[in-house]
Amino acid sequence: MSVFRESSVIVIETSKRNIRAGVGLGDFLRAPSIELRACVGLRKNASTSRLPSTVEDGTAYISRTRRRRPVPDAKVSDYLVGTPLDDAIAAGENIEVFWPFEEGDDIRCWAQVEALWQLSYAIIIFDGHFRKHLLFTRLQLRRKQNESPVALSVPSSYSRKTHELLAQLFFERFNVPGFMLVERPLMQLFASNALHGVVIDISHADTTITPIIDSMVQHVNEIHLDIGIRDCEVYLANILRSHQSLVTALSEGESYTEDQLGAQILELVQLLWRDGFVKVPSDGETAQVDDDEGITNIAALLVAGKEKTLIEAGTKKKATAKQTQAERDREREIAALDLVQVEFKGRTLTLGKERHRFCEPLFDPELLDSLPSAKKDALDQIMPLQEGVHMAVRGLPMERRYSVWSGVFISGDITNGVKGLGPALYSRLYPYLFTEQGGNKHAQVLKMPEYFGDFRDKGDGLAAFLGTSIVAKVAFSEPAGKTYLSKADYAAFGPRAILDFSPAMY
């Protein structure tokens, strides 16, 4: 096998809602340079299939069951991705939107998947020539002269047959010189510097709980919960809608219909959790406001790369010294009430502690019964997050549970904005740990290390990309390694060889 230059290695992380990619590893691992939504659009006249007219964009509360829509009879070049898709929707075109990685536990439509990665096929015609979307335009690569090996992380639910087809796709359609396939939960755990643990991946529509022992994913013990970020958004939006002062402030000067008002409140909720205004309280506690005063360990902050925190704390202290007594009293009152002022579409809105209730449905799905469109029969079958974690670990051999409990890692986009999710889960796990016969009574919640400077303060949602980058840096620099499939080995043994060159997966 050949050794590839680190600057040429491509890392692609594929989650149910996003694709993140980057070229080059270097001495310091870099955050992804490209991120796009993992959805494709199809003009209604581009397929002969009869498709549902409803487009699920996350703004409506829909059935709990995973949708399995008919696979359209369309070519790769028929699909729109990224900016062209957004432009077509904004222009009012009749577009059907698909989320191919979210519809089921395996890949059902390869044309949609290929359109998303887009290494050789055109998406739109621009100025008389084909414009490639993901790698050949955004990463400035050429297929005929492709010297960049690819490290691809995928969900752990994919079958062996799908792994073979992925290898075939990247070698025969994308002309890669080397290909490495890894599973997202394992990469997320690697990013936290652990080999044993349980990974909780909270995505838009569901949550996946995956135990891992000795770097081996325990597929048989994996738990899927049909509850995710979407449910938290709709739940908090329903709470905020009952606050008349907020509704009045949002509606001032506007004539919103009920549906339009609901959409505005949902957008506000999305802004709240993504911008860090939500903190999950531990079980039986209320959320506490972070106190930036009294920072004394300046050296520790500088070593951790948190110069911005130190500067902001100093600026805040100076501003406080210039305040009048009335202004200081008002600030203490706001802090006591845990109020925040949010800029939203030209308006300044004030919100209180109710925003911290965002994650309540994860720990108590029955709260969703109060929503007008909730499906009670389906909700009764969804277990709370803490119970799902306990069930996933309880299925392991007793002697291995201790090491797994020592590595509880929460990932997903929700961790990029919501604070306190780890301690909140731990406080709800403790009763299960305490009553487990002969088991460990202590669990450790992991975080990504802060010494990865490019990933610092960006949340644990980038864990899968970081873990894939770490493994790629080692694998592609090893000339006698057997952790990736080279073009020569693919030519000699075919797509099935990916099963032999992915030792961590089998």
Secondary structure as a PSIPRED ss2 file (coil, helix, strand):
# PSIPRED VFORMAT (PSIPRED V4.0)

   1 M C   1.000  0.000  0.000
   2 S C   1.000  0.000  0.000
   3 V C   1.000  0.000  0.000
   4 F C   1.000  0.000  0.000
   5 R C   1.000  0.000  0.000
   6 E H   0.000  1.000  0.000
   7 S H   0.000  1.000  0.000
   8 S H   0.000  1.000  0.000
   9 V C   1.000  0.000  0.000
  10 I E   0.000  0.000  1.000
  11 V E   0.000  0.000  1.000
  12 I E   0.000  0.000  1.000
  13 E E   0.000  0.000  1.000
  14 T E   0.000  0.000  1.000
  15 S C   1.000  0.000  0.000
  16 K C   1.000  0.000  0.000
  17 R C   1.000  0.000  0.000
  18 N E   0.000  0.000  1.000
  19 I E   0.000  0.000  1.000
  20 R E   0.000  0.000  1.000
  21 A E   0.000  0.000  1.000
  22 G E   0.000  0.000  1.000
  23 V E   0.000  0.000  1.000
  24 G C   1.000  0.000  0.000
  25 L C   1.000  0.000  0.000
  26 G C   1.000  0.000  0.000
  27 D C   1.000  0.000  0.000
  28 F C   1.000  0.000  0.000
  29 L C   1.000  0.000  0.000
  30 R C   1.000  0.000  0.000
  31 A C   1.000  0.000  0.000
  32 P C   1.000  0.000  0.000
  33 S C   1.000  0.000  0.000
  34 I E   0.000  0.000  1.000
  35 E E   0.000  0.000  1.000
  36 L E   0.000  0.000  1.000
  37 R E   0.000  0.000  1.000
  38 A C   1.000  0.000  0.000
  39 C C   1.000  0.000  0.000
  40 V E   0.000  0.000  1.000
  41 G E   0.000  0.000  1.000
  42 L E   0.000  0.000  1.000
  43 R E   0.000  0.000  1.000
  44 K H   0.000  1.000  0.000
  45 N H   0.000  1.000  0.000
  46 A H   0.000  1.000  0.000
  47 S C   1.000  0.000  0.000
  48 T C   1.000  0.000  0.000
  49 S C   1.000  0.000  0.000
  50 R C   1.000  0.000  0.000
  51 L C   1.000  0.000  0.000
  52 P C   1.000  0.000  0.000
  53 S C   1.000  0.000  0.000
  54 T C   1.000  0.000  0.000
  55 V C   1.000  0.000  0.000
  56 E C   1.000  0.000  0.000
  57 D C   1.000  0.000  0.000
  58 G C   1.000  0.000  0.000
  59 T C   1.000  0.000  0.000
  60 A C   1.000  0.000  0.000
  61 Y C   1.000  0.000  0.000
  62 I C   1.000  0.000  0.000
  63 S C   1.000  0.000  0.000
  64 R C   1.000  0.000  0.000
  65 T C   1.000  0.000  0.000
  66 R C   1.000  0.000  0.000
  67 R C   1.000  0.000  0.000
  68 R C   1.000  0.000  0.000
  69 R C   1.000  0.000  0.000
  70 P C   1.000  0.000  0.000
  71 V C   1.000  0.000  0.000
  72 P C   1.000  0.000  0.000
  73 D C   1.000  0.000  0.000
  74 A C   1.000  0.000  0.000
  75 K C   1.000  0.000  0.000
  76 V H   0.000  1.000  0.000
  77 S H   0.000  1.000  0.000
  78 D H   0.000  1.000  0.000
  79 Y E   0.000  0.000  1.000
  80 L E   0.000  0.000  1.000
  81 V E   0.000  0.000  1.000
  82 G C   1.000  0.000  0.000
  83 T H   0.000  1.000  0.000
  84 P H   0.000  1.000  0.000
  85 L H   0.000  1.000  0.000
  86 D H   0.000  1.000  0.000
  87 D H   0.000  1.000  0.000
  88 A H   0.000  1.000  0.000
  89 I H   0.000  1.000  0.000
  90 A H   0.000  1.000  0.000
  91 A C   1.000  0.000  0.000
  92 G C   1.000  0.000  0.000
  93 E C   1.000  0.000  0.000
  94 N C   1.000  0.000  0.000
  95 I E   0.000  0.000  1.000
  96 E E   0.000  0.000  1.000
  97 V E   0.000  0.000  1.000
  98 F E   0.000  0.000  1.000
  99 W C   1.000  0.000  0.000
 100 P C   1.000  0.000  0.000
 101 F C   1.000  0.000  0.000
 102 E C   1.000  0.000  0.000
 103 E C   1.000  0.000  0.000
 104 G C   1.000  0.000  0.000
 105 D C   1.000  0.000  0.000
 106 D C   1.000  0.000  0.000
 107 I C   1.000  0.000  0.000
 108 R C   1.000  0.000  0.000
 109 C C   1.000  0.000  0.000
 110 W H   0.000  1.000  0.000
 111 A H   0.000  1.000  0.000
 112 Q H   0.000  1.000  0.000
 113 V H   0.000  1.000  0.000
 114 E H   0.000  1.000  0.000
 115 A H   0.000  1.000  0.000
 116 L H   0.000  1.000  0.000
 117 W H   0.000  1.000  0.000
 118 Q C   1.000  0.000  0.000
 119 L C   1.000  0.000  0.000
 120 S C   1.000  0.000  0.000
 121 Y C   1.000  0.000  0.000
 122 A C   1.000  0.000  0.000
 123 I C   1.000  0.000  0.000
 124 I E   0.000  0.000  1.000
 125 I E   0.000  0.000  1.000
 126 F E   0.000  0.000  1.000
 127 D C   1.000  0.000  0.000
 128 G C   1.000  0.000  0.000
 129 H E   0.000  0.000  1.000
 130 F E   0.000  0.000  1.000
 131 R E   0.000  0.000  1.000
 132 K C   1.000  0.000  0.000
 133 H C   1.000  0.000  0.000
 134 L H   0.000  1.000  0.000
 135 L H   0.000  1.000  0.000
 136 F H   0.000  1.000  0.000
 137 T H   0.000  1.000  0.000
 138 R H   0.000  1.000  0.000
 139 L C   1.000  0.000  0.000
 140 Q C   1.000  0.000  0.000
 141 L C   1.000  0.000  0.000
 142 R C   1.000  0.000  0.000
 143 R C   1.000  0.000  0.000
 144 K C   1.000  0.000  0.000
 145 Q C   1.000  0.000  0.000
 146 N C   1.000  0.000  0.000
 147 E C   1.000  0.000  0.000
 148 S C   1.000  0.000  0.000
 149 P C   1.000  0.000  0.000
 150 V E   0.000  0.000  1.000
 151 A E   0.000  0.000  1.000
 152 L E   0.000  0.000  1.000
 153 S E   0.000  0.000  1.000
 154 V E   0.000  0.000  1.000
 155 P C   1.000  0.000  0.000
 156 S C   1.000  0.000  0.000
 157 S C   1.000  0.000  0.000
 158 Y C   1.000  0.000  0.000
 159 S C   1.000  0.000  0.000
 160 R H   0.000  1.000  0.000
 161 K H   0.000  1.000  0.000
 162 T H   0.000  1.000  0.000
 163 H H   0.000  1.000  0.000
 164 E H   0.000  1.000  0.000
 165 L H   0.000  1.000  0.000
 166 L H   0.000  1.000  0.000
 167 A H   0.000  1.000  0.000
 168 Q H   0.000  1.000  0.000
 169 L H   0.000  1.000  0.000
 170 F H   0.000  1.000  0.000
 171 F H   0.000  1.000  0.000
 172 E H   0.000  1.000  0.000
 173 R C   1.000  0.000  0.000
 174 F C   1.000  0.000  0.000
 175 N C   1.000  0.000  0.000
 176 V C   1.000  0.000  0.000
 177 P C   1.000  0.000  0.000
 178 G E   0.000  0.000  1.000
 179 F E   0.000  0.000  1.000
 180 M E   0.000  0.000  1.000
 181 L E   0.000  0.000  1.000
 182 V E   0.000  0.000  1.000
 183 E E   0.000  0.000  1.000
 184 R H   0.000  1.000  0.000
 185 P H   0.000  1.000  0.000
 186 L H   0.000  1.000  0.000
 187 M H   0.000  1.000  0.000
 188 Q H   0.000  1.000  0.000
 189 L H   0.000  1.000  0.000
 190 F H   0.000  1.000  0.000
 191 A H   0.000  1.000  0.000
 192 S C   1.000  0.000  0.000
 193 N C   1.000  0.000  0.000
 194 A C   1.000  0.000  0.000
 195 L C   1.000  0.000  0.000
 196 H C   1.000  0.000  0.000
 197 G E   0.000  0.000  1.000
 198 V E   0.000  0.000  1.000
 199 V E   0.000  0.000  1.000
 200 I E   0.000  0.000  1.000
 201 D E   0.000  0.000  1.000
 202 I E   0.000  0.000  1.000
 203 S C   1.000  0.000  0.000
 204 H C   1.000  0.000  0.000
 205 A C   1.000  0.000  0.000
 206 D C   1.000  0.000  0.000
 207 T E   0.000  0.000  1.000
 208 T E   0.000  0.000  1.000
 209 I E   0.000  0.000  1.000
 210 T E   0.000  0.000  1.000
 211 P E   0.000  0.000  1.000
 212 I E   0.000  0.000  1.000
 213 I E   0.000  0.000  1.000
 214 D C   1.000  0.000  0.000
 215 S C   1.000  0.000  0.000
 216 M E   0.000  0.000  1.000
 217 V E   0.000  0.000  1.000
 218 Q C   1.000  0.000  0.000
 219 H H   0.000  1.000  0.000
 220 V H   0.000  1.000  0.000
 221 N H   0.000  1.000  0.000
 222 E C   1.000  0.000  0.000
 223 I E   0.000  0.000  1.000
 224 H E   0.000  0.000  1.000
 225 L E   0.000  0.000  1.000
 226 D C   1.000  0.000  0.000
 227 I C   1.000  0.000  0.000
 228 G C   1.000  0.000  0.000
 229 I H   0.000  1.000  0.000
 230 R H   0.000  1.000  0.000
 231 D H   0.000  1.000  0.000
 232 C H   0.000  1.000  0.000
 233 E H   0.000  1.000  0.000
 234 V H   0.000  1.000  0.000
 235 Y H   0.000  1.000  0.000
 236 L H   0.000  1.000  0.000
 237 A H   0.000  1.000  0.000
 238 N H   0.000  1.000  0.000
 239 I H   0.000  1.000  0.000
 240 L H   0.000  1.000  0.000
 241 R C   1.000  0.000  0.000
 242 S C   1.000  0.000  0.000
 243 H C   1.000  0.000  0.000
 244 Q H   0.000  1.000  0.000
 245 S H   0.000  1.000  0.000
 246 L H   0.000  1.000  0.000
 247 V H   0.000  1.000  0.000
 248 T H   0.000  1.000  0.000
 249 A H   0.000  1.000  0.000
 250 L H   0.000  1.000  0.000
 251 S H   0.000  1.000  0.000
 252 E C   1.000  0.000  0.000
 253 G C   1.000  0.000  0.000
 254 E C   1.000  0.000  0.000
 255 S C   1.000  0.000  0.000
 256 Y C   1.000  0.000  0.000
 257 T C   1.000  0.000  0.000
 258 E H   0.000  1.000  0.000
 259 D H   0.000  1.000  0.000
 260 Q H   0.000  1.000  0.000
 261 L H   0.000  1.000  0.000
 262 G H   0.000  1.000  0.000
 263 A H   0.000  1.000  0.000
 264 Q H   0.000  1.000  0.000
 265 I H   0.000  1.000  0.000
 266 L H   0.000  1.000  0.000
 267 E H   0.000  1.000  0.000
 268 L H   0.000  1.000  0.000
 269 V H   0.000  1.000  0.000
 270 Q H   0.000  1.000  0.000
 271 L H   0.000  1.000  0.000
 272 L H   0.000  1.000  0.000
 273 W H   0.000  1.000  0.000
 274 R H   0.000  1.000  0.000
 275 D C   1.000  0.000  0.000
 276 G C   1.000  0.000  0.000
 277 F C   1.000  0.000  0.000
 278 V C   1.000  0.000  0.000
 279 K E   0.000  0.000  1.000
 280 V C   1.000  0.000  0.000
 281 P C   1.000  0.000  0.000
 282 S C   1.000  0.000  0.000
 283 D C   1.000  0.000  0.000
 284 G C   1.000  0.000  0.000
 285 E C   1.000  0.000  0.000
 286 T C   1.000  0.000  0.000
 287 A C   1.000  0.000  0.000
 288 Q C   1.000  0.000  0.000
 289 V C   1.000  0.000  0.000
 290 D C   1.000  0.000  0.000
 291 D C   1.000  0.000  0.000
 292 D C   1.000  0.000  0.000
 293 E C   1.000  0.000  0.000
 294 G C   1.000  0.000  0.000
 295 I C   1.000  0.000  0.000
 296 T C   1.000  0.000  0.000
 297 N C   1.000  0.000  0.000
 298 I H   0.000  1.000  0.000
 299 A H   0.000  1.000  0.000
 300 A H   0.000  1.000  0.000
 301 L H   0.000  1.000  0.000
 302 L H   0.000  1.000  0.000
 303 V H   0.000  1.000  0.000
 304 A C   1.000  0.000  0.000
 305 G C   1.000  0.000  0.000
 306 K C   1.000  0.000  0.000
 307 E H   0.000  1.000  0.000
 308 K H   0.000  1.000  0.000
 309 T H   0.000  1.000  0.000
 310 L H   0.000  1.000  0.000
 311 I H   0.000  1.000  0.000
 312 E H   0.000  1.000  0.000
 313 A H   0.000  1.000  0.000
 314 G H   0.000  1.000  0.000
 315 T H   0.000  1.000  0.000
 316 K H   0.000  1.000  0.000
 317 K H   0.000  1.000  0.000
 318 K H   0.000  1.000  0.000
 319 A H   0.000  1.000  0.000
 320 T H   0.000  1.000  0.000
 321 A H   0.000  1.000  0.000
 322 K C   1.000  0.000  0.000
 323 Q C   1.000  0.000  0.000
 324 T C   1.000  0.000  0.000
 325 Q H   0.000  1.000  0.000
 326 A H   0.000  1.000  0.000
 327 E H   0.000  1.000  0.000
 328 R H   0.000  1.000  0.000
 329 D H   0.000  1.000  0.000
 330 R H   0.000  1.000  0.000
 331 E H   0.000  1.000  0.000
 332 R H   0.000  1.000  0.000
 333 E H   0.000  1.000  0.000
 334 I H   0.000  1.000  0.000
 335 A H   0.000  1.000  0.000
 336 A H   0.000  1.000  0.000
 337 L H   0.000  1.000  0.000
 338 D C   1.000  0.000  0.000
 339 L C   1.000  0.000  0.000
 340 V E   0.000  0.000  1.000
 341 Q E   0.000  0.000  1.000
 342 V E   0.000  0.000  1.000
 343 E E   0.000  0.000  1.000
 344 F E   0.000  0.000  1.000
 345 K C   1.000  0.000  0.000
 346 G C   1.000  0.000  0.000
 347 R E   0.000  0.000  1.000
 348 T E   0.000  0.000  1.000
 349 L E   0.000  0.000  1.000
 350 T E   0.000  0.000  1.000
 351 L E   0.000  0.000  1.000
 352 G C   1.000  0.000  0.000
 353 K H   0.000  1.000  0.000
 354 E H   0.000  1.000  0.000
 355 R H   0.000  1.000  0.000
 356 H H   0.000  1.000  0.000
 357 R H   0.000  1.000  0.000
 358 F C   1.000  0.000  0.000
 359 C C   1.000  0.000  0.000
 360 E H   0.000  1.000  0.000
 361 P H   0.000  1.000  0.000
 362 L H   0.000  1.000  0.000
 363 F H   0.000  1.000  0.000
 364 D C   1.000  0.000  0.000
 365 P H   0.000  1.000  0.000
 366 E H   0.000  1.000  0.000
 367 L H   0.000  1.000  0.000
 368 L H   0.000  1.000  0.000
 369 D H   0.000  1.000  0.000
 370 S H   0.000  1.000  0.000
 371 L C   1.000  0.000  0.000
 372 P C   1.000  0.000  0.000
 373 S C   1.000  0.000  0.000
 374 A C   1.000  0.000  0.000
 375 K C   1.000  0.000  0.000
 376 K H   0.000  1.000  0.000
 377 D H   0.000  1.000  0.000
 378 A H   0.000  1.000  0.000
 379 L H   0.000  1.000  0.000
 380 D C   1.000  0.000  0.000
 381 Q C   1.000  0.000  0.000
 382 I C   1.000  0.000  0.000
 383 M C   1.000  0.000  0.000
 384 P C   1.000  0.000  0.000
 385 L H   0.000  1.000  0.000
 386 Q H   0.000  1.000  0.000
 387 E H   0.000  1.000  0.000
 388 G H   0.000  1.000  0.000
 389 V H   0.000  1.000  0.000
 390 H H   0.000  1.000  0.000
 391 M H   0.000  1.000  0.000
 392 A H   0.000  1.000  0.000
 393 V H   0.000  1.000  0.000
 394 R H   0.000  1.000  0.000
 395 G C   1.000  0.000  0.000
 396 L C   1.000  0.000  0.000
 397 P C   1.000  0.000  0.000
 398 M H   0.000  1.000  0.000
 399 E H   0.000  1.000  0.000
 400 R H   0.000  1.000  0.000
 401 R H   0.000  1.000  0.000
 402 Y H   0.000  1.000  0.000
 403 S H   0.000  1.000  0.000
 404 V H   0.000  1.000  0.000
 405 W H   0.000  1.000  0.000
 406 S C   1.000  0.000  0.000
 407 G C   1.000  0.000  0.000
 408 V E   0.000  0.000  1.000
 409 F E   0.000  0.000  1.000
 410 I E   0.000  0.000  1.000
 411 S E   0.000  0.000  1.000
 412 G C   1.000  0.000  0.000
 413 D H   0.000  1.000  0.000
 414 I H   0.000  1.000  0.000
 415 T H   0.000  1.000  0.000
 416 N H   0.000  1.000  0.000
 417 G C   1.000  0.000  0.000
 418 V C   1.000  0.000  0.000
 419 K E   0.000  0.000  1.000
 420 G C   1.000  0.000  0.000
 421 L H   0.000  1.000  0.000
 422 G H   0.000  1.000  0.000
 423 P H   0.000  1.000  0.000
 424 A H   0.000  1.000  0.000
 425 L H   0.000  1.000  0.000
 426 Y H   0.000  1.000  0.000
 427 S H   0.000  1.000  0.000
 428 R H   0.000  1.000  0.000
 429 L H   0.000  1.000  0.000
 430 Y H   0.000  1.000  0.000
 431 P H   0.000  1.000  0.000
 432 Y H   0.000  1.000  0.000
 433 L H   0.000  1.000  0.000
 434 F H   0.000  1.000  0.000
 435 T H   0.000  1.000  0.000
 436 E C   1.000  0.000  0.000
 437 Q C   1.000  0.000  0.000
 438 G C   1.000  0.000  0.000
 439 G C   1.000  0.000  0.000
 440 N C   1.000  0.000  0.000
 441 K C   1.000  0.000  0.000
 442 H C   1.000  0.000  0.000
 443 A C   1.000  0.000  0.000
 444 Q C   1.000  0.000  0.000
 445 V E   0.000  0.000  1.000
 446 L C   1.000  0.000  0.000
 447 K C   1.000  0.000  0.000
 448 M C   1.000  0.000  0.000
 449 P C   1.000  0.000  0.000
 450 E C   1.000  0.000  0.000
 451 Y C   1.000  0.000  0.000
 452 F C   1.000  0.000  0.000
 453 G H   0.000  1.000  0.000
 454 D H   0.000  1.000  0.000
 455 F H   0.000  1.000  0.000
 456 R C   1.000  0.000  0.000
 457 D C   1.000  0.000  0.000
 458 K C   1.000  0.000  0.000
 459 G C   1.000  0.000  0.000
 460 D H   0.000  1.000  0.000
 461 G H   0.000  1.000  0.000
 462 L H   0.000  1.000  0.000
 463 A H   0.000  1.000  0.000
 464 A H   0.000  1.000  0.000
 465 F H   0.000  1.000  0.000
 466 L H   0.000  1.000  0.000
 467 G H   0.000  1.000  0.000
 468 T H   0.000  1.000  0.000
 469 S H   0.000  1.000  0.000
 470 I H   0.000  1.000  0.000
 471 V H   0.000  1.000  0.000
 472 A H   0.000  1.000  0.000
 473 K H   0.000  1.000  0.000
 474 V H   0.000  1.000  0.000
 475 A H   0.000  1.000  0.000
 476 F C   1.000  0.000  0.000
 477 S C   1.000  0.000  0.000
 478 E C   1.000  0.000  0.000
 479 P C   1.000  0.000  0.000
 480 A C   1.000  0.000  0.000
 481 G C   1.000  0.000  0.000
 482 K C   1.000  0.000  0.000
 483 T C   1.000  0.000  0.000
 484 Y C   1.000  0.000  0.000
 485 L E   0.000  0.000  1.000
 486 S E   0.000  0.000  1.000
 487 K H   0.000  1.000  0.000
 488 A H   0.000  1.000  0.000
 489 D H   0.000  1.000  0.000
 490 Y H   0.000  1.000  0.000
 491 A H   0.000  1.000  0.000
 492 A H   0.000  1.000  0.000
 493 F H   0.000  1.000  0.000
 494 G C   1.000  0.000  0.000
 495 P C   1.000  0.000  0.000
 496 R C   1.000  0.000  0.000
 497 A H   0.000  1.000  0.000
 498 I H   0.000  1.000  0.000
 499 L H   0.000  1.000  0.000
 500 D H   0.000  1.000  0.000
 501 F C   1.000  0.000  0.000
 502 S C   1.000  0.000  0.000
 503 P C   1.000  0.000  0.000
 504 A C   1.000  0.000  0.000
 505 M C   1.000  0.000  0.000
 506 Y C   1.000  0.000  0.000
